[in-house]
Amino acid sequence: MTRSLLLVLLACAALAACGRAGAPSPPGPASQVIYPHQYPSE
């Protein structure tokens, strides 16, 4: 019982750590990123 609970907690901890750290950023150099700014009105 204790061993299975430990395995479940370990699996949950491993899955919780799968996300990327930090905020997402657009790919490429910053000079090539044209948004965010206002979209064209047409």
C-alpha positions in Angstrom: 0.0 0.0 0.0 2.7 2.5 1.0 4.8 1.5 -2.0 2.0 2.0 -4.5 1.1 5.4 -3.0 4.8 6.4 -3.3 4.8 5.3 -7.0 1.6 7.3 -7.7 3.0 10.4 -6.1 6.3 10.0 -7.9 4.4 9.6 -11.3 2.3 12.7 -10.5 5.5 14.7 -9.7 7.2 13.6 -12.8 4.2 14.6 -15.0 3.8 17.9 -13.3 7.4 18.8 -14.2 6.9 18.3 -17.9 5.9 21.9 -18.7 8.2 24.5 -20.2 9.7 27.0 -17.8 8.9 30.7 -18.4 6.5 32.5 -20.7 6.3 31.4 -24.4 8.1 33.6 -26.9 7.8 33.8 -30.7 10.5 31.9 -32.6 13.2 33.8 -34.5 15.2 36.9 -33.8 13.4 39.8 -32.1 14.0 42.1 -35.1 11.9 39.7 -37.3 8.9 39.5 -35.0 6.3 42.0 -36.4 3.6 41.4 -33.9 2.4 42.4 -31.2 1.1 45.6 -32.7 -2.3 46.6 -34.0 -3.6 44.4 -36.8 -4.3 46.1 -40.2 -7.8 47.7 -40.3 -8.6 46.3 -43.8 
